[in-house]
Every structure is written in structure tokens, then in C-alpha cells.
Amino acid sequence: MKRDLERVEVPGEHEARERAWGVVTAAFAERKPIPRPSHWPRVAAVAIALSAVVAATVSSPGRAVLDEIREVVGVERAQPALFSLPAPGRLLVASDEGVWIVQQDGSKRLLGDYREASWSPFGRFVIAAGDNELAALEPDGDVRWSLARRGPRSPSWTGSETDTRIAYLTTTRVHVVGGDGTGDADAGGPSHRVGPVWRPGTGFTLTHVDTLGRVSAYDIDSGQGPWRPTGRSRSFRGPRKLAWSDDGKRLLLLTRRQLVLFGSRSQTPLLVRNERLVDAAFRPGSRELAVIRTREGVSELLVARRSLFSGTGRFTDLVWSPDGRWLLVGWPAADQWVFVRADGKRIRAVSNVSAQFRSRSFPGVEGWCCAP
Amino acid sequence: MRTARDERARVRGAQEGSVSDLEALFRAHWPRAYRAAYLVTHDAAAAEDIAQESFLAALRALDRFDRRRPFGPWLHRIVVNRAIDWTRVRRLRAEVELTDSFHAPVAAVALGDDVLAALARLPPEHRAVVVMRHLLEFTPGEIAEALDLPRGTVNSRLRRGLDALGDEL
């Protein structure tokens, strides 16, 4: 039987392998490797750690140091569960179990076995991507429509009360489908894995990053896809995120080593800042940026270059509340979500985040949207 | 010859950022991953996506991977589960563009088409069990664990699968 199964001719095996290897190496290049383990003898390390603990517990300065260490690997007095959100709106969360909606009162509903999701323009629906499905859902989990597609990713929904479009990625292409699930079309490509984004405002202008790291814009109103880019920037290495400001006047491109800002018309950047940032996000209704940066193992949240909060390890998921008054930051090393008020005067933390979403890995926040 | 020790070294190398170790793992395990996905889905494009996405999933979880365990079965388990999910969704959706080629007459006669046609007549869940046992060389106990099935169900699916294949072949 094994011989029979091995002699089945599998079409395009070698070409498929080379295509896949290209995608796997690109993903690998974006991954942060775990540090090589130290070659110190373990016994010596354990002995040093034990002596430090003994020294710490017998002296009051030592106890102070221990308290400080506890402080930096998680916010003390964090709530054991998410009892409420500090600002109006609802969260979309993706965990190993699927995609969840969290209401302002902290109640949660599992929408289904999807990998990622985003809100419709007015928060009435959710567009979710599963392994082989793109689905528009009611906030209670009812499926409005779904399309069977192979590995759809990064869905993004835009439009007015009467006309909406959804962009999403397949393995290498950008697709656009109507908000009612009809008229799915190949919009362009080949595309990088960075999610495509819609320019806020009138019309349907879609921006995405191609496989050469160029930001391209398409006018989706004109004719049928695939569309030709109406504008295209130079190449940027290691793109990670694309985002528009709410007024549609600034486009942010975050790469592994740079923060790049474009204006609405020029393909030449207004600003290129050489800085390694983990994440960046425009404040709703503003062009002000919040960023997360990590230096020497310490992450820091900054708004308008002012440090609001820092801690040991890596922060993830920088998300603004819809009213632009609070920021949510994920802190996987502490298994906490930290809500930081944008003026830096209040911090609220929630512990045991993974368990609350029945997840082995740290859940990702997909969006914080408008109140129902 | 690849030994378990070599593989552990490659997994460690990949965890620490070595592209050559990652490539060695990829080249060693891609053929079976892709073949397994194809034998379950009978769709080359889907098999490519499934094998590729499985490698990406493995990559995302690489830091947490226990190096004492073999890499191949871990990866193949992801592949087969995704392939089963894909066939279920396709069966449910039954969209026009995804015309069910499982039951279409085999036009070109390629090497192994008789095996493929015989497999195509089995339900996807049975195909997966046959592929895991006879291509990927999982034990029935390992299949039961990987697919979250009772051991007896695995054995009966294997028996029925082999009976059906025996009749066809």
C-alpha cells in the first residue's frame, strides 16, 4: 500500500515546493529567533540564582528589588478577568479557539473557528477568515454569507451605508468582493503578506504592498479587476503593516527597520524614520501616532514621542479605543492586556488573558470598534 | 541518512534563526506533506496551500516546539487535519467553481491514477486515515490521537478503507 501511495503522480510537485519555499523563507525572515542558550554550566547559574534569592529575602533592599522585578513582568493589581472595557465599543479577538467578540461589559461570544477578522465600517458586521472560508457574520455569530476560498487572509471592509467592499488576500493576490458577498474579483498582485487597506473617504481606493515591497494604490471604482496601480512607491524591505489616518491624508508603512509616512497623493514619502518599531497606529480622528518600540528586552508605548508605559518583554497588538482616549497593548510575557489612557494618567491591566479565550498562544486583538 | 539527532539539531538551528537548517527541514518534509495533502484533497492547488500553510503554522509555533519530539509527525498531523477541514468545507459549500472532481471520470492516465481513483471513492475522513497509516506511517494509536478519534473508529476506517481499495485495485 505504501508503494501504491508513493507512486501516485502529484502534479506540479517541484514548482509547488519552490513557491512554498519562497513564502516560508519570507515568513522566517520576519520571525524573531529565540536566543541561543547560554553555555554557562547550569549548576553555576542555579547556584547564583539561589544565592540571589537568599540575599534578596534576608535584606529589605533585596525585598525591594524583588518587588520591582515583579512589577516589570506584569502590572500588579491587575484584574483577574476582563470585567469591562474602559471605553465604549467592542473588541474583536483571535485566539486558538477562533474569533471572539468582547462587549463593553466584558461578556464574550465565540463567533466561530476563524483565524482573523475585522469590523464592517459601522461595526454592524464582522468579516472573518477561516482556513478555507471568508464569512460575513452578525455580531451574534450568525453567518450572513460565506465564500469558500483557500486560505483567505487580512480581510478589510470599507464603504458607506449603501455600498461597501471587502478586500482580502489569497496566497499571492489581492481580491475584492462586494459587501453582500457578490462580485468577487482579482484586484491585483502579486501581494506581500501585509494586509491591504482602504483609504478613508469617498470612492474605493485600495492600497497594498506588492512582493517587491512597493506600496501600490488601485482605484476599485473603475471597470473590472484586475486593476492597474494608479500610483506606486519605491521598494521598502521587510514591510509589516500598512494603515491610513482617518482623514485619508497620511499613509503609514511600518517595516522591520523604518517608519515611513506618505501623503495622500505623492508616491514619495513625507517621512522615513530609521527606527525598529514593533507596531504603530494612528489615533482615531487624528494623525497622531502611537508606537511600540523594544530596546534591550524592554518594550515601551509612546504617544507623540512621550513614553506612557514600559515593561520587560515584547508588547503586541497596539489598538486605540474608538474615542481615541485609551490604548490597548498586549503583553504576552505577563499574559496581560494593559489599557493605558492616552494622557498616561491611568493604567488598567487584565491578567490570564490566554485562559479567558481558551488559548494556548496569546490572543491577538483584531480591532476595537464602535459601540452598537 | 537523516537521523533523529540530525533533525533535532536542525530544529534547534531553525529556532535560533538558521535558514540553512530551516531549508533542510523543509526539503526533508515537504514531499510527504504535499503528497499527503494531495491524497486527501485530490486537488493540487489546495494541497499546495495546505502544505504551505502547515509549514507556516509550524514556523509560528517553532519556538514552543519540544525538540525531543520528531518534527515530521508534528507537521504531518497539521497537514492532515487541515486537509480534512478543507474537504469538509468543500463538500458543504459545493460551489460551482469547486466542482467536485472526486467523482469525475479520470481523463488522463497518469502513474498511480488507479490508486487515486480508488482513494477518491472513499470519504475524506477514511482517506486521511489510510494516508496517515500507510504513507506517513502513523500507528493506529497515533492516528486516533492526532484526529481525536476513538481507536476503534480508526481501526474500522482503516479496515473499510483497505477493503474498498482492495476491491478497486
Chai-1 contact restraints between the chains, C-beta under 6 A:
chainA,res_idxA,chainB,res_idxB,connection_type,confidence,min_distance_angstrom,max_distance_angstrom,comment,restraint_id
A,M1,B,H134,contact,1.0,0.0,6.0,A-B,restraint_1
A,K2,B,H134,contact,1.0,0.0,6.0,A-B,restraint_2
A,D4,B,V115,contact,1.0,0.0,6.0,A-B,restraint_3
A,L5,B,H134,contact,1.0,0.0,6.0,A-B,restraint_4
A,L5,B,L135,contact,1.0,0.0,6.0,A-B,restraint_5
A,R7,B,L111,contact,1.0,0.0,6.0,A-B,restraint_6
A,R7,B,G112,contact,1.0,0.0,6.0,A-B,restraint_7
A,V8,B,G112,contact,1.0,0.0,6.0,A-B,restraint_8
A,V8,B,V115,contact,1.0,0.0,6.0,A-B,restraint_9
A,V8,B,L116,contact,1.0,0.0,6.0,A-B,restraint_10
A,E9,B,A110,contact,1.0,0.0,6.0,A-B,restraint_11
A,E9,B,L111,contact,1.0,0.0,6.0,A-B,restraint_12
A,E9,B,G112,contact,1.0,0.0,6.0,A-B,restraint_13
A,V10,B,R35,contact,1.0,0.0,6.0,A-B,restraint_14
A,V10,B,Y38,contact,1.0,0.0,6.0,A-B,restraint_15
A,P11,B,A44,contact,1.0,0.0,6.0,A-B,restraint_16
A,G12,B,A44,contact,1.0,0.0,6.0,A-B,restraint_17
A,A16,B,E48,contact,1.0,0.0,6.0,A-B,restraint_18
A,R17,B,W30,contact,1.0,0.0,6.0,A-B,restraint_19
A,A20,B,Q52,contact,1.0,0.0,6.0,A-B,restraint_20
A,W21,B,F26,contact,1.0,0.0,6.0,A-B,restraint_21
A,V23,B,Q52,contact,1.0,0.0,6.0,A-B,restraint_22
A,V24,B,F55,contact,1.0,0.0,6.0,A-B,restraint_23
A,A27,B,L56,contact,1.0,0.0,6.0,A-B,restraint_24
A,A27,B,L59,contact,1.0,0.0,6.0,A-B,restraint_25
A,F28,B,L22,contact,1.0,0.0,6.0,A-B,restraint_26
A,P33,B,E16,contact,1.0,0.0,6.0,A-B,restraint_27
A,P33,B,G17,contact,1.0,0.0,6.0,A-B,restraint_28
A,I34,B,Q15,contact,1.0,0.0,6.0,A-B,restraint_29
A,I34,B,D63,contact,1.0,0.0,6.0,A-B,restraint_30
A,R36,B,E16,contact,1.0,0.0,6.0,A-B,restraint_31
A,D131,B,D85,contact,1.0,0.0,6.0,A-B,restraint_32
A,N132,B,W86,contact,1.0,0.0,6.0,A-B,restraint_33
A,N132,B,V89,contact,1.0,0.0,6.0,A-B,restraint_34
A,E133,B,V89,contact,1.0,0.0,6.0,A-B,restraint_35
A,A148,B,V89,contact,1.0,0.0,6.0,A-B,restraint_36
A,A148,B,R93,contact,1.0,0.0,6.0,A-B,restraint_37
A,A148,B,E95,contact,1.0,0.0,6.0,A-B,restraint_38
A,A148,B,L98,contact,1.0,0.0,6.0,A-B,restraint_39
A,R150,B,D49,contact,1.0,0.0,6.0,A-B,restraint_40
A,G151,B,D49,contact,1.0,0.0,6.0,A-B,restraint_41
A,G151,B,E53,contact,1.0,0.0,6.0,A-B,restraint_42
